[in-house]
């Protein structure tokens, strides 16, 4: 499993064009595991948002937080375009990071 311990902004989805969740973390692997395991409950657990469909690494947490705030202001269509530019098939990128496919 790859080690992703740096500032990241990420998007999770329930399915293609489904419910989206935008977040920021200093440890992408740990955060993805928490979402998949529904560790915190809340929005992602309630809506089945577990597919990692996009992420972006940043040099500092400050930059990552600024980017997250910027993206939170975006229209949904713009976020969908962002995902589809990098991940046109909406594959679960977490699998390429070493996670087991979701069943």
ChimeraX attribute file (.defattr): number of C-alpha atoms within 10 A of each C-alpha:
attribute: neighborCount
match mode: 1-to-1
recipient: residues
	/A:1	10
	/A:2	10
	/A:3	11
	/A:4	15
	/A:5	13
	/A:6	15
	/A:7	21
	/A:8	24
	/A:9	24
	/A:10	21
	/A:11	22
	/A:12	25
	/A:13	22
	/A:14	18
	/A:15	17
	/A:16	16
	/A:17	13
	/A:18	13
	/A:19	15
	/A:20	22
	/A:21	18
	/A:22	16
	/A:23	18
	/A:24	22
	/A:25	20
	/A:26	18
	/A:27	14
	/A:28	24
	/A:29	18
	/A:30	14
	/A:31	16
	/A:32	19
	/A:33	14
	/A:34	15
	/A:35	21
	/A:36	18
	/A:37	12
	/A:38	17
	/A:39	11
	/A:40	10
	/A:41	12
	/A:42	10
	/A:43	13
	/A:44	19
	/A:45	17
	/A:46	9
	/A:47	15
	/A:48	18
	/A:49	21
	/A:50	26
	/A:51	25
	/A:52	23
	/A:53	25
	/A:54	23
	/A:55	18
	/A:56	12
	/A:57	19
	/A:58	16
	/A:59	10
	/A:60	12
	/A:61	17
	/A:62	11
	/A:63	15
	/A:64	23
	/A:65	18
	/A:66	13
	/A:67	16
	/A:68	19
	/A:69	15
	/A:70	10
	/A:71	17
	/A:72	14
	/A:73	9
	/A:74	11
	/A:75	9
	/A:76	13
	/A:77	10
	/A:78	11
	/A:79	18
	/A:80	18
	/A:81	12
	/A:82	16
	/A:83	20
	/A:84	16
	/A:85	11
	/A:86	12
	/A:87	15
	/A:88	13
	/A:89	11
	/A:90	18
	/A:91	15
	/A:92	21
	/A:93	17
	/A:94	21
	/A:95	14
	/A:96	12
	/A:97	14
	/A:98	12
	/A:99	16
	/A:100	10
	/A:101	11
	/A:102	10
	/A:103	3
